[in-house]
Amino acid sequence: MNTDRLAQLLKFLEEDPHDPFILYAIATEYRTSDNAKALAYYEQLLAEHEDYVGTYYHAAKLYEELGQHEAAERTYKKGMHVSRKQGNLHAFSELQQAYNKMMGLDYEDD
């Protein structure tokens, strides 16, 4: 984690506490050092900015890593729904692949 960058992001958040990009950037910074804080920011994004598609993949992956598979499944599914609604086929594809892998539905040869 880059503490200078995090400090700058937290300052930006004070100035604009509802900017989804800032919340996402803070979650990303915490992701390498404090999963609980990262998850709190991801969950804030999911609650307050449902259309911020980038959140879904990373939040679901973190849920997976924390063993919260039901939350990961819900998050992947919601992300697929939102990305499809927005016409963001790239995000949809990434979410679907990650979901399929988590669910054991990826049939690729090793």
CORVEN-V113501 format. One record per residue. N is the residue number from 1. PSI is psi as a letter, one per 30 degrees, with the letter a starting at -180 (NA if undefined). BURIAL is I if it has 16 or more other ideal C-beta (glycine too) atoms within 10 Angstrom, else O. Layout:
n;psi;burial
N;PSI;BURIAL
N;PSI;BURIAL
This chain:
n;psi;burial
1;k;O
2;j;O
3;e;O
4;e;O
5;e;O
6;e;I
7;e;O
8;e;O
9;e;I
10;e;O
11;e;O
12;e;O
13;e;I
14;e;O
15;e;O
16;i;O
17;f;O
18;g;O
19;j;O
20;e;I
21;e;O
22;e;I
23;e;I
24;e;I
25;e;I
26;e;I
27;e;I
28;e;I
29;e;I
30;f;I
31;e;I
32;f;O
33;f;O
34;i;O
35;e;O
36;e;O
37;e;I
38;e;I
39;e;I
40;e;O
41;e;I
42;e;I
43;e;I
44;e;I
45;e;I
46;e;I
47;e;O
48;f;O
49;i;I
50;f;O
51;f;O
52;i;O
53;e;I
54;f;I
55;e;I
56;e;I
57;e;I
58;e;I
59;e;I
60;e;I
61;e;I
62;e;I
63;e;I
64;e;I
65;e;O
66;g;O
67;g;O
68;i;O
69;e;O
70;e;O
71;e;I
72;e;I
73;e;I
74;e;O
75;e;I
76;e;I
77;e;O
78;e;I
79;e;I
80;e;I
81;e;O
82;e;I
83;e;I
84;e;O
85;e;O
86;f;O
87;g;O
88;i;I
89;f;O
90;e;O
91;e;I
92;e;I
93;e;O
94;e;I
95;e;I
96;e;I
97;e;O
98;e;I
99;e;I
100;e;O
101;e;O
102;e;I
103;f;O
104;g;O
105;g;O
106;j;O
107;g;O
108;k;O
109;k;O
110;NA;O
